[in-house]
Amino acid sequence: MSTARHGEQSAFERIGGRDGLRRLAVRFYEIMEVRPDAAGIRAMHKSDLGPIAASLAEFLMGWIGGPRDWFMREGRPCIMSLHRALPIG
């Protein structure tokens, strides 16, 4: 469902669609990998950040108005539940 008016691009389209969000998610984790102030959060992740970057991109797609595949997966917990046990300040 798009909230853009006729003739306007949606936020999903403006950010570059699926590919733009994938690039954004990959870049987010690249930055996390090298920033000393992100070391604590980085340590909460597995060594291979590829799967979590893909999941973040899919989550953002649905959140920003694109395909809602991440949200439609059976058994998918809510994003708050996924982070509840993590000590993020």
N, C-alpha and C positions, 0 to 999 in steps of 0.2 A: 504494500500500500504506500503510495507516494503522497506526501503532503505538499509537494510543489504545485504552484499554480500553473495553468496552461501556458506553455511556452517557456517556463522556467525550469532549470535543472534542480533536481532534489539535492540535498546535502550528500547523499550517497553518490550521485553522479558527479558532483563538484569535487569530491575528494578523490575521484578517479576510479570509483566502483570497486569491484572485488580486488583488482590488481593494486589500486591505490591503498586500500586498507591492508593488504598483505605487506606491501612495502613499509607502511607505517608500523605495523606490528613487528616486523623483522628489525626495523631501525630502533624501535623502543628497546628490544632485548639486546641489540648490539650496544646501545648506550649503557644499559644496565650492566653488561659484561665488563665494562672498563671504568665505570665511575666508582671511586672508593666509597662514596656515600651511599651507594646502592648495594654494597657487598653483603649486608645482612639479608636483604630481600633476595639477592641472587642466590645465596646459599640455600634458600628454601626451595629452589628449583632443581630439577635433574640436570645432569651435565649437558645433555642435548636439548637446546632450547627450541629446536624446530617444531616439535609437536605443540608446545605451549604458544608459540608465535602463531601457528595456524589456528589454534583454538581462539586466541584473542582476536584475530582478524575476523573469524566467523561470528564471534559475539558482537563485535563492533558493527559488522554488516547489518545484523538484525536491529541493533540499537539505533543506528543512524538512518534506518528506513529502507535498507536493501533486503535481500533475501533473509528469511528468518530461520534458516536451516539449523543453526545452533540451538535455538529455542524449541524447535519442533522435535528434536531427537528424544526418543523415549527414554525415560529414566534420568534425564538431564536435571541435576539439582539447580537451584537458583544460584546466581552469582554470589550472593551474600553467604549462602551456606558453604560454598566452595572456599571462601576466605575466612570464615568464622574462626577456625582453629589456628589460623596463622597469626603470629605476634607482630602485626604491622601497626606502627604508631603513627 
